[in-house]
């Protein structure tokens, strides 16, 4: 048998004549990673996507553009509160704040943010 010494990396022969065994785990892991998949395993089906199911059933509802809806709400005279936007779009509050920020910085729109007496914020697109 030939064994590898860890310090020097050289092979030493022994009297048994067995093939050398790898001393590091990396060699074995590399072989296992590139091994062919087992023939007996069944393939997993793709996850069901809610949008696909609706499209396949021929839903009468047309797709809406949430961004356009939010912009239209913000163009109203009183603007739109984050609660109103969340109700229409199902976005979370941090997503709404991020979207409003992007409209102002990269969208080129002038956004006015105000609070009413009860402390509720509203966003409005200035003309």
DSSP file (Angstrom, degrees, kcal/mol; ACC not computed):
  #  RESIDUE AA STRUCTURE BP1 BP2  ACC     N-H-->O    O-->H-N    N-H-->O    O-->H-N    TCO  KAPPA ALPHA  PHI   PSI    X-CA   Y-CA   Z-CA
    1    1 A X              0   0    0      0, 0.0    13,-1.6     0, 0.0     2,-0.5   0.000 360.0 360.0 360.0 140.9    0.0    0.0    0.0
    2    2 A X  E     -A   13   0A   0     16,-1.1    19,-0.5    11,-0.3     2,-0.4  -0.921 360.0-170.3-106.8 128.7    1.2    3.5   -0.8
    3    3 A X  E     -A   12   0A   0      9,-2.3     9,-2.1    -2,-0.5     2,-0.4  -0.913  17.9-130.4-119.9 148.1    0.3    6.2    1.7
    4    4 A X  E     -A   11   0A   0     17,-0.4     2,-0.4    -2,-0.4     7,-0.2  -0.787  17.1-138.9 -94.3 135.5    0.6   10.0    1.4
    5    5 A X     >  -     0   0    0      5,-1.9     4,-2.0    -2,-0.4     5,-0.1  -0.802   7.0-143.8 -92.9 137.2    2.2   11.8    4.2
    6    6 A X  T  4 S+     0   0    0     -2,-0.4    -1,-0.1     1,-0.2    17,-0.0   0.847  93.9  50.7 -70.1 -34.8    0.5   15.1    5.0
    7    7 A X  T  4 S+     0   0    0      1,-0.1    -1,-0.2     3,-0.1    -3,-0.0   0.941 126.3  19.5 -72.1 -46.1    3.7   17.1    5.8
    8    8 A X  T  4 S-     0   0    0      2,-0.1    -2,-0.2     0, 0.0    -1,-0.1   0.719  87.9-135.4-101.2 -22.9    5.7   16.3    2.7
    9    9 A X     <  +     0   0    0     -4,-2.0     2,-0.2     1,-0.3    -3,-0.1   0.620  59.1 134.0  78.3  11.7    3.1   15.2    0.2
   10   10 A X        -     0   0    0     -5,-0.1    -5,-1.9     1,-0.0     2,-0.3  -0.616  55.1-118.2 -96.0 157.4    5.3   12.3   -0.9
   11   11 A X  E     -A    4   0A   0     -2,-0.2     2,-0.4    -7,-0.2    -7,-0.2  -0.720  21.4-161.8 -95.2 142.8    4.1    8.7   -1.4
   12   12 A X  E     -A    3   0A   0     -9,-2.1    -9,-2.3    -2,-0.3     2,-0.3  -0.987  13.8-135.6-123.0 134.4    5.5    5.8    0.6
   13   13 A X  E     -A    2   0A   0     -2,-0.4   -11,-0.3   -11,-0.2     2,-0.3  -0.663  18.9-166.1 -88.8 142.1    5.1    2.2   -0.5
   14   14 A X    >   -     0   0    0    -13,-1.6     3,-0.6    -2,-0.3   -12,-0.0  -0.731  33.5-105.8-118.8 174.2    4.1   -0.5    1.9
   15   15 A X  T 3  S+     0   0    0     -2,-0.3   -13,-0.1     1,-0.2    -2,-0.0   0.622 104.8  72.5 -77.7 -14.1    4.2   -4.3    1.6
   16   16 A X  T 3  S-     0   0    0    -15,-0.1    -1,-0.2     1,-0.1   -14,-0.1   0.780  87.3-139.3 -78.8 -25.1    0.5   -4.9    1.1
   17   17 A X    <   +     0   0    0     -3,-0.6     2,-0.1     1,-0.2    -2,-0.1   0.649  46.4 150.3  79.4  15.8    0.3   -3.5   -2.5
   18   18 A X        -     0   0    0      1,-0.1   -16,-1.1     3,-0.0    -1,-0.2  -0.469  53.3 -98.5 -78.2 153.1   -3.1   -1.7   -2.0
   19   19 A X        -     0   0    0    -18,-0.2    -1,-0.1    -2,-0.1     2,-0.0  -0.332  48.5 -92.3 -68.2 154.9   -3.8    1.4   -4.0
   20   20 A X        -     0   0    0    -19,-0.1     2,-0.4   -17,-0.1   -17,-0.2  -0.335  34.6-137.8 -68.2 149.2   -3.3    4.7   -2.3
   21   21 A X        -     0   0    0    -19,-0.5   -17,-0.4    -3,-0.1     2,-0.1  -0.876  24.8-108.6-105.3 138.9   -6.2    6.4   -0.4
   22   22 A X        -     0   0    0     -2,-0.4    -1,-0.0     1,-0.1   -19,-0.0  -0.412  22.3-160.3 -67.4 142.7   -6.7   10.2   -0.7
   23   23 A X        +     0   0    0     -2,-0.1     2,-0.3   -18,-0.1    -1,-0.1   0.632  68.2  68.1 -98.2 -16.0   -5.9   12.1    2.4
   24   24 A X  S  > S-     0   0    0      1,-0.1     4,-0.6   -18,-0.0     3,-0.2  -0.759  70.5-141.0-106.2 154.2   -7.9   15.2    1.7
   25   25 A X  H  > S+     0   0    0     -2,-0.3     4,-2.3     1,-0.2     5,-0.2   0.701  92.7  75.4 -81.0 -20.1  -11.6   15.6    1.6
   26   26 A X  H  > S+     0   0    0      1,-0.2     4,-2.3     2,-0.2     5,-0.2   0.886  91.8  52.7 -62.8 -40.2  -11.5   18.0   -1.4
   27   27 A X  H  > S+     0   0    0      1,-0.2     4,-1.7    -3,-0.2    -1,-0.2   0.914 112.3  44.5 -62.8 -43.4  -10.7   15.3   -3.9
   28   28 A X  H  X S+     0   0    0     -4,-0.6     4,-2.0     1,-0.2    -1,-0.2   0.872 112.8  51.2 -69.2 -37.0  -13.6   13.2   -2.8
   29   29 A X  H  X S+     0   0    0     -4,-2.3     4,-2.1     2,-0.2    -2,-0.2   0.877 107.8  53.2 -68.3 -36.7  -16.0   16.2   -2.7
   30   30 A X  H  X S+     0   0    0     -4,-2.3     4,-1.5     1,-0.2    -1,-0.2   0.913 109.7  47.8 -65.1 -42.2  -15.0   17.2   -6.2
   31   31 A X  H  < S+     0   0    0     -4,-1.7     4,-0.3     1,-0.2    -1,-0.2   0.908 111.8  49.9 -65.1 -40.7  -15.7   13.8   -7.6
   32   32 A X  H >< S+     0   0    0     -4,-2.0     3,-0.8     1,-0.2    -1,-0.2   0.852 107.3  54.9 -67.7 -34.5  -19.1   13.7   -5.9
   33   33 A X  H 3< S+     0   0    0     -4,-2.1    -1,-0.2     1,-0.2    -2,-0.2   0.865 113.5  40.7 -66.3 -36.4  -20.1   17.1   -7.2
   34   34 A X  T 3< S+     0   0    0     -4,-1.5    -1,-0.2    -5,-0.1    -2,-0.2   0.317  88.5 122.1 -96.4   7.7  -19.5   16.1  -10.8
   35   35 A X  S <  S-     0   0    0     -3,-0.8     2,-0.1    -4,-0.3     3,-0.1  -0.369  71.1-102.5 -71.1 150.9  -21.0   12.7  -10.5
   36   36 A X        -     0   0    0      1,-0.1    -1,-0.1    -2,-0.1     3,-0.1  -0.424  43.6-100.8 -70.4 146.4  -23.9   11.8  -12.8
   37   37 A X        -     0   0    0      1,-0.1    -1,-0.1    -2,-0.1     2,-0.1  -0.310  45.3 -91.8 -67.5 153.9  -27.3   11.8  -11.2
   38   38 A X    >   -     0   0    0      1,-0.1     3,-0.7    -3,-0.1    -1,-0.1  -0.373  27.1-137.4 -66.6 143.7  -28.9    8.6  -10.2
   39   39 A X  T 3  S+     0   0    0      1,-0.2    -1,-0.1    -3,-0.1    -2,-0.1   0.774  97.4  59.3 -74.2 -26.6  -31.1    6.9  -12.9
   40   40 A X  T 3  S+     0   0    0      2,-0.1    -1,-0.2     0, 0.0     2,-0.2   0.587  80.1 105.0 -81.9 -10.1  -33.9    5.9  -10.5
   41   41 A X    <   -     0   0    0     -3,-0.7     2,-0.3     1,-0.1    -4,-0.0  -0.491  67.2-131.4 -77.0 139.5  -34.7    9.5   -9.2
   42   42 A X        -     0   0    0     -2,-0.2     2,-0.2     1,-0.1    -1,-0.1  -0.636  24.8-111.6 -85.4 145.7  -37.9   11.1  -10.5
   43   43 A X        -     0   0    0     -2,-0.3     2,-0.3     1,-0.1    -1,-0.1  -0.531  30.4-118.3 -77.0 143.6  -37.7   14.6  -11.8
   44   44 A X        -     0   0    0     -2,-0.2     2,-0.2     1,-0.1    -1,-0.1  -0.586  25.3-123.5 -79.9 142.0  -39.4   17.3   -9.7
   45   45 A X        -     0   0    0     -2,-0.3     3,-0.1     1,-0.1    -1,-0.1  -0.561  36.6 -94.2 -81.0 150.6  -42.2   19.2  -11.4
   46   46 A X        -     0   0    0     -2,-0.2    -1,-0.1     1,-0.1     3,-0.1  -0.301  48.7 -95.2 -64.8 150.4  -41.9   23.0  -11.6
   47   47 A X        -     0   0    0      1,-0.1     2,-0.3    -3,-0.1    -1,-0.1  -0.321  43.0-105.4 -64.8 145.4  -43.6   24.9   -8.8
   48   48 A X        -     0   0    0     -3,-0.1     2,-0.5     4,-0.0    -1,-0.1  -0.572  30.8-152.3 -75.9 132.6  -47.1   26.2   -9.6
   49   49 A X    >>  -     0   0    0     -2,-0.3     4,-1.7     1,-0.1     3,-0.6  -0.916  11.4-140.5-106.7 126.9  -47.2   29.9  -10.2
   50   50 A X  H 3> S+     0   0    0     -2,-0.5     4,-1.9     1,-0.2     5,-0.2   0.863 101.6  55.4 -55.6 -38.3  -50.5   31.6   -9.4
   51   51 A X  H 3> S+     0   0    0      1,-0.2     4,-2.2     2,-0.2    -1,-0.2   0.872 105.4  51.9 -63.9 -36.8  -50.3   33.8  -12.5
   52   52 A X  H <> S+     0   0    0     -3,-0.6     4,-2.6     2,-0.2    -1,-0.2   0.911 107.2  52.2 -65.7 -42.1  -50.0   30.8  -14.8
   53   53 A X  H  X S+     0   0    0     -4,-1.7     4,-1.8     1,-0.2    -1,-0.2   0.907 111.1  47.4 -62.3 -41.5  -53.0   29.2  -13.3
   54   54 A X  H  <>S+     0   0    0     -4,-1.9     5,-1.8     1,-0.2     4,-0.5   0.910 113.0  48.5 -65.5 -42.5  -55.1   32.3  -13.9
   55   55 A X  H ><5S+     0   0    0     -4,-2.2     3,-0.7     1,-0.2    -2,-0.2   0.872 111.2  50.2 -67.6 -36.5  -53.8   32.7  -17.5
   56   56 A X  H 3<5S+     0   0    0     -4,-2.6    -1,-0.2     1,-0.2    -2,-0.2   0.851 107.1  53.2 -71.6 -33.8  -54.5   29.0  -18.3
   57   57 A X  T 3<5S-     0   0    0     -4,-1.8    -1,-0.2    -5,-0.2    -2,-0.2   0.563 114.0-117.7 -78.4  -7.2  -58.1   29.2  -17.0
   58   58 A X  T < 5 -     0   0    0     -3,-0.7    -3,-0.2    -4,-0.5    -2,-0.1   0.935  35.6-159.0  73.1  47.4  -58.8   32.2  -19.2
   59   59 A X      < -     0   0    0     -5,-1.8    -1,-0.1     1,-0.1    -5,-0.0  -0.286  15.9-139.8 -60.3 142.9  -59.5   34.7  -16.5
   60   60 A X  S    S+     0   0    0      2,-0.1     2,-0.3     0, 0.0    -1,-0.1   0.674  74.9 100.9 -78.2 -18.2  -61.5   37.7  -17.6
   61   61 A X        -     0   0    0      1,-0.1     2,-0.2     3,-0.0    -2,-0.1  -0.508  68.6-139.9 -71.4 129.9  -59.5   40.0  -15.5
   62   62 A X        -     0   0    0     -2,-0.3     2,-0.1     1,-0.1    -2,-0.1  -0.590  27.6 -96.2 -87.6 154.0  -56.8   41.9  -17.5
   63   63 A X        -     0   0    0     -2,-0.2     2,-0.3     1,-0.0    -1,-0.1  -0.428  41.0-149.6 -66.8 140.8  -53.3   42.5  -16.0
   64   64 A X        -     0   0    0     -2,-0.1     2,-0.8    -3,-0.0     3,-0.1  -0.823  13.1-126.0-112.2 154.2  -53.0   45.9  -14.4
   65   65 A X     >  -     0   0    0     -2,-0.3     4,-2.0     1,-0.2     5,-0.1  -0.869  18.2-165.6 -99.1 107.3  -49.9   48.0  -14.1
   66   66 A X  H  > S+     0   0    0     -2,-0.8     4,-2.5     1,-0.2     5,-0.2   0.867  86.6  55.9 -63.9 -37.2  -49.4   48.8  -10.4
   67   67 A X  H  > S+     0   0    0      1,-0.2     4,-2.4     2,-0.2    -1,-0.2   0.928 108.1  47.6 -61.9 -44.1  -46.9   51.5  -11.1
   68   68 A X  H  > S+     0   0    0      1,-0.2     4,-2.4     2,-0.2    -1,-0.2   0.885 110.7  52.5 -64.8 -37.9  -49.3   53.4  -13.4
   69   69 A X  H  X S+     0   0    0     -4,-2.0     4,-2.2     2,-0.2    -1,-0.2   0.919 110.0  47.9 -63.1 -43.4  -52.1   53.0  -10.8
   70   70 A X  H  X S+     0   0    0     -4,-2.5     4,-2.3     2,-0.2    -2,-0.2   0.914 111.7  49.7 -64.8 -42.5  -49.9   54.5   -8.0
   71   71 A X  H  X S+     0   0    0     -4,-2.4     4,-1.2     1,-0.2    -1,-0.2   0.908 110.6  50.4 -63.4 -41.1  -48.9   57.4  -10.2
   72   72 A X  H  < S+     0   0    0     -4,-2.4     4,-0.4     1,-0.2     3,-0.3   0.898 110.6  49.7 -63.6 -39.8  -52.5   58.1  -11.1
   73   73 A X  H >< S+     0   0    0     -4,-2.2     3,-1.0     1,-0.2    -1,-0.2   0.886 110.0  50.9 -64.7 -38.5  -53.5   58.0   -7.4
   74   74 A X  H 3< S+     0   0    0     -4,-2.3    51,-2.4     1,-0.2    -1,-0.2   0.701 100.8  63.3 -74.7 -18.4  -50.6   60.4   -6.6
   75   75 A X  T 3< S+     0   0    0     -4,-1.2    -1,-0.2    -3,-0.3    -2,-0.2   0.579  80.3 106.8 -81.2  -9.8  -51.8   62.9   -9.4
   76   76 A X  S <  S-     0   0    0     -3,-1.0     3,-0.5    -4,-0.4    49,-0.2  -0.241  87.4-108.8 -63.5 160.2  -55.1   63.4   -7.6
   77   77 A X  S    S+     0   0    0      1,-0.2    -1,-0.1     2,-0.1    -3,-0.0   0.878 120.1  37.8 -60.9 -39.9  -55.5   66.8   -5.8
   78   78 A X  S    S-     0   0    0      1,-0.3    -1,-0.2    46,-0.0     2,-0.1   0.560 104.8-143.5 -89.6  -7.3  -55.2   65.3   -2.4
   79   79 A X        -     0   0    0     -3,-0.5     2,-0.4    -6,-0.2    -1,-0.3  -0.436  26.1 -70.3  80.9-157.2  -52.6   62.8   -3.4
   80   80 A X  E     -B  123   0B   0     43,-2.5    43,-3.0    -6,-0.1     2,-0.2  -1.000  32.9-136.3-141.8 139.7  -52.4   59.2   -1.9
   81   81 A X  E  >  -B  122   0B   0     -2,-0.4     4,-2.3    41,-0.2     3,-0.2  -0.592  29.5-114.2 -88.6 156.5  -51.6   57.8    1.5
   82   82 A X  H  > S+     0   0    0     39,-0.5     4,-2.6     1,-0.2     5,-0.2   0.842 118.1  56.9 -57.7 -32.8  -49.3   54.8    1.9
   83   83 A X  H  > S+     0   0    0      2,-0.2     4,-1.8     1,-0.2    -1,-0.2   0.911 107.7  46.7 -65.5 -41.8  -52.4   52.9    3.3
   84   84 A X  H  > S+     0   0    0     -3,-0.2     4,-1.7     2,-0.2    -2,-0.2   0.912 113.8  48.0 -64.8 -42.5  -54.4   53.6    0.1
   85   85 A X  H  X S+     0   0    0     -4,-2.3     4,-2.7     1,-0.2     6,-0.4   0.914 110.9  51.0 -65.0 -42.7  -51.5   52.6   -2.1
   86   86 A X  H  X S+     0   0    0     -4,-2.6     4,-2.2     1,-0.2    -1,-0.2   0.863 107.6  54.0 -63.6 -35.7  -50.9   49.4   -0.1
   87   87 A X  H  < S+     0   0    0     -4,-1.8    -1,-0.2     2,-0.2    -2,-0.2   0.891 115.3  39.0 -65.4 -39.7  -54.6   48.5   -0.4
   88   88 A X  H  < S+     0   0    0     -4,-1.7    -2,-0.2     1,-0.1    -1,-0.2   0.898 129.8  27.3 -77.9 -42.4  -54.5   48.8   -4.2
   89   89 A X  H  < S-     0   0    0     -4,-2.7    -3,-0.2    -5,-0.2    -2,-0.2   0.656  90.4-131.7 -98.3 -17.3  -51.1   47.2   -4.9
   90   90 A X     <  +     0   0    0     -4,-2.2    -4,-0.2    -5,-0.3     2,-0.1   0.682  58.2 146.1  64.7  21.5  -50.6   44.9   -1.9
   91   91 A X        -     0   0    0     -6,-0.4    -1,-0.2    -5,-0.1     2,-0.2  -0.486  50.8-114.5 -80.2 157.5  -47.1   46.4   -1.5
   92   92 A X    >>  -     0   0    0     -2,-0.1     4,-2.0    -3,-0.1     3,-0.6  -0.508  30.7-104.5 -86.6 163.7  -45.6   46.8    1.9
   93   93 A X  H 3> S+     0   0    0      1,-0.3     4,-2.4     2,-0.2     5,-0.2   0.866 119.8  52.5 -60.0 -38.6  -44.9   50.2    3.3
   94   94 A X  H 3> S+     0   0    0      1,-0.2     4,-1.9     2,-0.2    -1,-0.3   0.837 108.5  51.7 -69.0 -29.5  -41.1   50.1    2.7
   95   95 A X  H <> S+     0   0    0     -3,-0.6     4,-2.4     2,-0.2    -1,-0.2   0.892 109.2  50.4 -69.9 -39.7  -41.8   49.2   -1.0
   96   96 A X  H  X S+     0   0    0     -4,-2.0     4,-2.5     2,-0.2     5,-0.2   0.933 110.4  48.7 -63.4 -46.5  -44.1   52.1   -1.3
   97   97 A X  H  X S+     0   0    0     -4,-2.4     4,-2.1     1,-0.2    -1,-0.2   0.904 112.3  49.3 -61.2 -41.1  -41.5   54.5    0.2
   98   98 A X  H  X S+     0   0    0     -4,-1.9     4,-2.2     2,-0.2    -1,-0.2   0.906 110.9  49.3 -64.2 -42.3  -38.8   53.1   -2.1
   99   99 A X  H  X S+     0   0    0     -4,-2.4     4,-2.2     2,-0.2    -2,-0.2   0.920 111.1  49.0 -64.1 -44.1  -41.1   53.5   -5.2
  100  100 A X  H  X S+     0   0    0     -4,-2.5     4,-1.6     1,-0.2    -1,-0.2   0.896 110.6  52.0 -62.7 -39.5  -42.0   57.1   -4.3
  101  101 A X  H  X S+     0   0    0     -4,-2.1     4,-2.4    -5,-0.2     5,-0.2   0.910 109.4  49.1 -63.2 -42.1  -38.3   57.9   -3.8
  102  102 A X  H  X>S+     0   0    0     -4,-2.2     5,-2.1     1,-0.2     4,-1.8   0.862 105.8  57.3 -67.4 -35.0  -37.4   56.4   -7.2
  103  103 A X  H  <5S+     0   0    0     -4,-2.2     6,-2.1     3,-0.2    -1,-0.2   0.903 112.5  42.2 -60.2 -39.3  -40.2   58.5   -8.9
  104  104 A X  H  <5S+     0   0    0     -4,-1.6     4,-0.2     4,-0.2    -2,-0.2   0.899 124.0  33.3 -74.8 -41.4  -38.5   61.6   -7.5
  105  105 A X  H  <5S+     0   0    0     -4,-2.4    -3,-0.2    -5,-0.1    -2,-0.2   0.956 137.4  12.5 -85.1 -51.5  -34.9   60.8   -8.2
  106  106 A X  T  <5S+     0   0    0     -4,-1.8    -3,-0.2    -5,-0.2    -2,-0.1   0.677 122.4  60.4-101.1 -20.4  -34.9   58.7  -11.4
  107  107 A X  S   <S-     0   0    0     -5,-2.1    -3,-0.2    -6,-0.2    -4,-0.2   0.678  96.5-132.2 -81.8 -17.3  -38.4   59.3  -12.6
  108  108 A X        +     0   0    0     -6,-0.3     2,-0.3     1,-0.3    -4,-0.2   0.646  59.7 133.7  77.0  14.9  -38.0   63.0  -12.9
  109  109 A X        -     0   0    0     -6,-2.1     2,-0.8    16,-0.0    -1,-0.3  -0.712  58.7-124.7 -97.7 150.2  -41.2   63.8  -11.1
  110  110 A X        -     0   0    0     16,-0.4    16,-2.7    -2,-0.3     2,-0.5  -0.846  30.4-163.0 -94.1 114.6  -41.6   66.4   -8.3
  111  111 A X  E     -C  125   0B   0     -2,-0.8     2,-0.5    14,-0.2    14,-0.2  -0.844   6.5-158.6-102.9 129.6  -43.1   64.6   -5.3
  112  112 A X  E     -C  124   0B   0     12,-3.6    12,-2.4    -2,-0.5     2,-0.5  -0.930   6.2-165.2-106.6 128.5  -44.6   66.5   -2.4
  113  113 A X  E     +C  123   0B   0     -2,-0.5     2,-0.3    10,-0.2    10,-0.2  -0.960  15.5 168.7-115.6 123.8  -44.9   64.7    0.9
  114  114 A X  E     -C  122   0B   0      8,-2.4     8,-2.6    -2,-0.5     2,-0.4  -0.919  25.2-142.0-132.6 157.9  -47.2   66.1    3.5
  115  115 A X  E     -C  121   0B   0     -2,-0.3     6,-0.2     6,-0.2     2,-0.1  -0.950  17.3-142.7-116.9 141.0  -48.6   65.1    6.9
  116  116 A X    >   -     0   0    0      4,-2.1     3,-1.6    -2,-0.4     6,-0.0  -0.250  41.0 -83.3 -89.2-174.2  -52.1   65.9    8.0
  117  117 A X  T 3  S+     0   0    0      1,-0.3    -1,-0.0     2,-0.1    -2,-0.0   0.808 129.1  53.3 -62.3 -31.9  -53.2   66.8   11.5
  118  118 A X  T 3  S-     0   0    0      2,-0.1    -1,-0.3     1,-0.0    -3,-0.0   0.490 120.2-107.3 -84.2  -1.0  -53.5   63.2   12.6
  119  119 A X  S <  S+     0   0    0     -3,-1.6     2,-0.4     1,-0.3    -2,-0.1   0.546  70.2 145.0  91.4   7.8  -49.9   62.5   11.4
  120  120 A X        -     0   0    0      1,-0.0    -4,-2.1   -39,-0.0    -1,-0.3  -0.681  42.7-135.8 -83.8 130.1  -50.9   60.5    8.3
  121  121 A X  E     - C   0 115B   0     -2,-0.4   -39,-0.5    -6,-0.2     2,-0.3  -0.510  20.0-171.2 -83.7 149.9  -48.5   61.0    5.4
  122  122 A X  E     -BC  81 114B   0     -8,-2.6    -8,-2.4   -41,-0.2     2,-0.4  -0.996  11.4-146.8-140.3 145.4  -49.7   61.6    1.8
  123  123 A X  E     +BC  80 113B   0    -43,-3.0   -43,-2.5    -2,-0.3     2,-0.3  -0.906  18.8 178.4-112.1 138.4  -47.7   61.7   -1.4
  124  124 A X  E     - C   0 112B   0    -12,-2.4   -12,-3.6    -2,-0.4     2,-0.6  -0.998  28.8-127.5-140.4 142.7  -48.7   64.0   -4.3
  125  125 A X  E     - C   0 111B   0    -51,-2.4   -14,-0.2    -2,-0.3     2,-0.1  -0.815  30.6-137.4 -90.4 120.6  -47.1   64.6   -7.7
  126  126 A X              0   0    0    -16,-2.7   -16,-0.4    -2,-0.6   -51,-0.0  -0.461 360.0 360.0 -76.8 147.5  -46.7   68.4   -8.2
  127  127 A X              0   0    0     -2,-0.1    -1,-0.1   -18,-0.1    -2,-0.0   0.449 360.0 360.0 -93.6 360.0  -47.6   69.9  -11.5
